[in-house]
Amino acid sequence: MADLYPGSVDVESIGLGGAGDGEVWDYAKAHGFAIVSKDSDFAERSVLDSEPLKVIWIRLGNCSTSDVARALRSQYEAIRGFLEEDSET
C-alpha cells in the first residue's frame, strides 16, 4: 500500500498489535495519522472526540486482508479527498 499511501504503518509494525483502542487512537493523534479499521468503535469515537481523527471505516464484513487492500486501492481518490479535507486551510 506504500505506493498509494506513503508513510502508512500498521499496528503490528509499531508495536501496538495487542493494544487497546485508546492506545491506538493516542498514537495516531500524536503522529498525525488517520485510522483505517473494520472496528466501528473508531468511527464512533471520531464523532464524539473534541479533536477527532480522520477514520476510514472498512465495512466489508468477513473478508481477507487482500480484500481490504483492494478496497483501499479502488477508493484511492475518494480517500485522498477525505484525508485532504480541512488540511488545506
C-alpha positions as CSV (number, residue, x, y, z in Angstrom):
1,M,0.0,0.0,0.0
2,A,3.0,2.3,0.3
3,D,2.8,3.2,-3.3
4,L,-0.6,4.9,-2.8
5,Y,-0.4,5.7,0.9
6,P,3.3,6.5,1.7
7,G,4.1,6.7,5.4
8,S,1.3,4.3,6.4
9,V,2.0,1.9,9.2
10,D,0.1,-1.0,10.7
11,V,-0.3,-1.6,14.4
12,E,1.9,-4.7,14.4
13,S,4.9,-2.8,12.9
14,I,4.8,-0.1,15.6
15,G,4.4,-2.5,18.5
16,L,0.7,-1.9,19.1
17,G,-0.7,-5.2,17.8
18,G,-2.3,-6.1,21.2
19,A,-3.0,-2.5,22.2
20,G,-6.5,-1.3,23.1
21,D,-8.3,1.2,21.0
22,G,-7.3,4.1,23.3
23,E,-3.6,3.4,22.8
24,V,-4.0,3.2,19.0
25,W,-6.1,6.4,19.0
26,D,-3.5,8.3,21.1
27,Y,-0.6,7.1,18.9
28,A,-2.5,8.1,15.7
29,K,-3.3,11.5,17.2
30,A,0.3,12.1,18.4
31,H,1.7,11.2,15.0
32,G,-0.8,12.8,12.7
33,F,-2.3,9.6,11.3
34,A,-5.7,8.7,10.1
35,I,-7.1,5.3,11.3
36,V,-8.3,2.6,8.9
37,S,-10.3,0.0,10.7
38,K,-13.1,-2.5,10.4
39,D,-14.0,-1.7,14.0
40,S,-17.0,0.7,14.4
41,D,-15.6,1.9,17.7
42,F,-13.1,4.2,16.0
43,A,-15.8,5.7,13.7
44,E,-18.0,6.3,16.8
45,R,-15.1,7.9,18.7
46,S,-14.3,10.2,15.8
47,V,-17.8,11.7,16.2
48,L,-17.5,12.1,20.0
49,D,-13.9,13.3,20.3
50,S,-13.4,17.1,20.7
51,E,-10.3,16.8,18.4
52,P,-11.3,14.0,16.1
53,L,-9.1,12.0,13.9
54,K,-9.9,11.0,10.3
55,V,-11.3,7.5,10.4
56,I,-11.8,5.3,7.4
57,W,-14.3,2.6,8.5
58,I,-14.0,-0.5,6.3
59,R,-17.4,-2.1,6.2
60,L,-16.8,-5.3,4.2
61,G,-17.9,-7.9,6.7
62,N,-15.8,-11.0,7.0
63,C,-13.1,-10.6,4.4
64,S,-9.4,-11.1,3.8
65,T,-6.6,-8.5,4.2
66,S,-6.3,-8.6,0.4
67,D,-10.0,-7.7,0.1
68,V,-9.3,-4.7,2.3
69,A,-6.3,-3.7,0.3
70,R,-8.3,-3.9,-2.9
71,A,-11.0,-1.6,-1.4
72,L,-8.4,0.9,-0.3
73,R,-6.8,0.9,-3.7
74,S,-10.1,1.2,-5.6
75,Q,-11.3,4.1,-3.4
76,Y,-8.0,5.9,-3.5
77,E,-9.3,9.2,-5.0
78,A,-12.2,9.4,-2.5
79,I,-9.9,8.6,0.4
80,R,-7.3,11.1,-0.7
81,G,-10.0,13.8,-0.9
82,F,-11.3,12.9,2.5
83,L,-7.9,13.0,4.1
84,E,-7.1,16.4,2.5
85,E,-10.3,18.0,3.6
86,D,-9.7,20.8,6.1
87,S,-5.9,20.2,5.9
88,E,-5.5,22.9,3.2
89,T,-6.8,25.8,5.4
